[in-house]
Amino acid sequence: MELPIQKMAIHLTGETLELRKSHPRAGEPWTETESLAFAQAIEYTNDINFLSDLFRRTPASMAGAYGQMLKRRALEKYQAEEAGT
């Protein structure tokens, strides 16, 4: 899956530019396609370094995406339970 880089270098901090040398998608917004692919990938492995390489993002970004996914799933479960009562 090849996703375009949206943020131009002129708009990035020096830290982000340095991170992009090893993680080209550092600082990029997560796309819907990328989020869905991540949700599928996490079902097969929780190796944060492997996922980081695969998605070309930092390990911290991968951990953050996982946390957001867990929150979203918990909220959806709660809403479904509330709707059923």
C-alpha atoms as one frame of an Amber mdcrd trajectory, in Angstrom:
protein
   0.000   0.000   0.000   1.657   3.201  -1.140   0.140   6.341   0.353   1.076
   9.829  -0.788   2.911  12.233   1.473   0.562  15.155   2.103   2.600  17.477
   4.310   5.374  19.322   2.521   8.787  19.555   4.188   8.508  23.329   4.508
   5.645  22.845   6.988   7.443  20.297   9.203   9.648  20.696  12.246  13.291
  19.678  12.196  12.425  16.758  14.476   9.795  15.450  12.059  12.146  15.851
   9.111  14.744  13.805  10.980  12.157  11.113  11.804  11.159  10.915   8.155
  14.614   9.644   7.254  13.670   6.310   8.820   9.851   6.633   8.961   8.653
   8.422   5.780   5.042   8.816   6.978   5.975  10.440  10.303   3.673  13.380
  10.984   1.192  12.441   8.258  -2.516  12.161   9.069  -3.878   8.621   9.145
  -6.098   7.884   6.159  -9.222   5.753   6.383  -7.531   3.111   4.204  -4.474
   3.083   6.435  -6.568   2.818   9.605  -8.508  -0.134   8.211  -5.294  -1.862
   7.109  -3.833  -1.303  10.574  -6.926  -2.790  12.242  -6.491  -5.893  10.085
  -2.717  -6.116  10.623  -2.985  -5.874  14.415  -5.131  -9.020  14.362  -2.095
 -10.955  13.057   0.762  -9.406  15.031   1.411  -7.009  17.866   5.079  -6.547
  16.916   5.223  -2.756  17.082   8.565  -2.558  15.277   7.335  -4.739  12.410
   4.159  -2.666  12.099   6.206   0.519  12.276   8.328  -0.646   9.338   5.280
  -1.848   7.428   3.354   1.411   7.805   6.506   3.580   7.602   5.597   5.332
  10.868   7.251   5.624  14.247   6.615   3.012  16.950   5.002   5.779  19.033
   2.563   6.497  16.204   1.684   2.817  15.967   1.078   2.618  19.719  -1.090
   5.736  19.523  -3.104   4.292  16.642  -3.643   1.108  18.636  -4.835   3.085
  21.658  -7.250   5.078  19.491  -8.556   1.883  17.914  -9.201   0.348  21.343
 -11.038   3.482  22.498 -13.155   3.528  19.336 -14.068  -0.144  19.737 -14.954
   0.338  23.416 -17.176   3.313  22.561 -18.898   1.373  19.779 -19.498  -1.548
  22.146 -20.898   0.786  24.809 -23.191   2.501  22.308 -24.442  -0.839  21.006
 -25.182  -2.015  24.558 -26.995   1.242  25.363 -29.074   0.956  22.202 -30.063
  -2.578  23.174 -31.385  -1.577  26.584
